[in-house]
Amino acid sequence: MAGGWAKDGAVSQQIEASISDELARMKQQRAPVGESFTECAECGEEIPEARRKAIPGIKLCIECQRERDSAYKPRGGINRRGSKDSQLK
């Protein structure tokens, strides 16, 4: 059942689009690109060869990556629908 100008199934399509967008953003953020660095981009320590082979395109040593991961704060989702209930939160 659609409401207003929306087609049937519009809510499901909006939810699926939001999920797809967020997954694409996360994959892009996490996917290393290019050749692995031999030294960490932040601290300059050598990155072990086993780590470079395990994660192609790695730029950070384990400690710097651990610090970056612990500082990560998930962001809120996108409200595509813009309903009044969601704006009251």
LOFIVEX-562121 format. One record per residue (C-alpha): x, y, z; chain; residue number from 1. Coordinates in pm, whole numbers, plus 32768, in hexadecimal, padded with zeros to 4 digits. Layout:
<recs>
X/Y/Z/chain/n
X/Y/Z/A/NUM
...
</recs>
This chain:
<recs>
X/Y/Z/chain/n
8000/8000/8000/A/1
8097/8148/7F91/A/2
8056/8297/802E/A/3
8050/83E6/7F7E/A/4
8118/83E9/7E3B/A/5
81DE/82B1/7E8D/A/6
81B3/816F/7DCA/A/7
8166/801F/7E67/A/8
829F/7F96/7F0E/A/9
8346/80EB/7F1C/A/10
83A1/80C8/808B/A/11
844F/7F7D/804B/A/12
850A/8014/7F25/A/13
857C/8139/7FFD/A/14
85F6/8051/810D/A/15
86B1/7F77/8012/A/16
874B/80AD/7F70/A/17
87BF/812D/80C4/A/18
885D/7FDF/8118/A/19
8906/7FC5/7FC2/A/20
8991/8125/7FE0/A/21
8A1E/80E3/813A/A/22
8ABA/7F97/80D4/A/23
8B5C/8039/7FA4/A/24
8BE5/8153/807F/A/25
8C72/805A/817A/A/26
8D13/7F83/806B/A/27
8DB2/80B2/7FCA/A/28
8E35/812C/8118/A/29
8ECC/7FDB/8176/A/30
8F51/7F5E/802A/A/31
90C7/7F9D/800D/A/32
9130/800C/7EB2/A/33
927E/7FE5/7E06/A/34
93BF/7F48/7E7E/A/35
9403/7F0E/7FEF/A/36
94F0/7FFD/809E/A/37
962B/7F69/8137/A/38
961F/8072/824B/A/39
94F2/80F3/830A/A/40
9461/8235/827A/A/41
942E/82C4/83D7/A/42
954D/8257/84B7/A/43
9654/81E1/83BD/A/44
9681/8089/845C/A/45
96BD/7F64/8372/A/46
9586/7E9F/8313/A/47
95CA/7D27/8329/A/48
95CD/7C6E/81DE/A/49
94C3/7B7A/825A/A/50
93D4/7CA0/8296/A/51
941E/7D35/813F/A/52
93D3/7BE6/8098/A/53
9299/7BA7/8168/A/54
9201/7CFE/8120/A/55
926A/7D83/7FCA/A/56
927D/7EFE/7FC2/A/57
92B3/7F24/8139/A/58
9338/8078/81A4/A/59
9345/8061/8322/A/60
93F7/7F86/8421/A/61
9328/7EBA/8515/A/62
9340/7FB7/8631/A/63
92DB/80E3/855D/A/64
91BE/801D/84C1/A/65
914A/7FB3/861D/A/66
9149/811F/8690/A/67
9088/818B/855B/A/68
8F88/8073/8587/A/69
8F51/80C7/86F6/A/70
8F18/8236/869B/A/71
8E0B/81DC/859B/A/72
8CB2/825B/85F5/A/73
8B90/81D3/852C/A/74
8ABF/82E0/848C/A/75
8946/82EE/8487/A/76
8889/826E/835D/A/77
87ED/8347/8254/A/78
867E/8391/827B/A/79
8602/8385/8116/A/80
8498/8383/817A/A/81
849D/84BE/824E/A/82
836F/8460/8320/A/83
830B/853C/8442/A/84
8343/841F/8539/A/85
84AD/83F8/84D2/A/86
84E8/8570/84E8/A/87
846B/857D/864E/A/88
8582/849B/86CD/A/89
</recs>
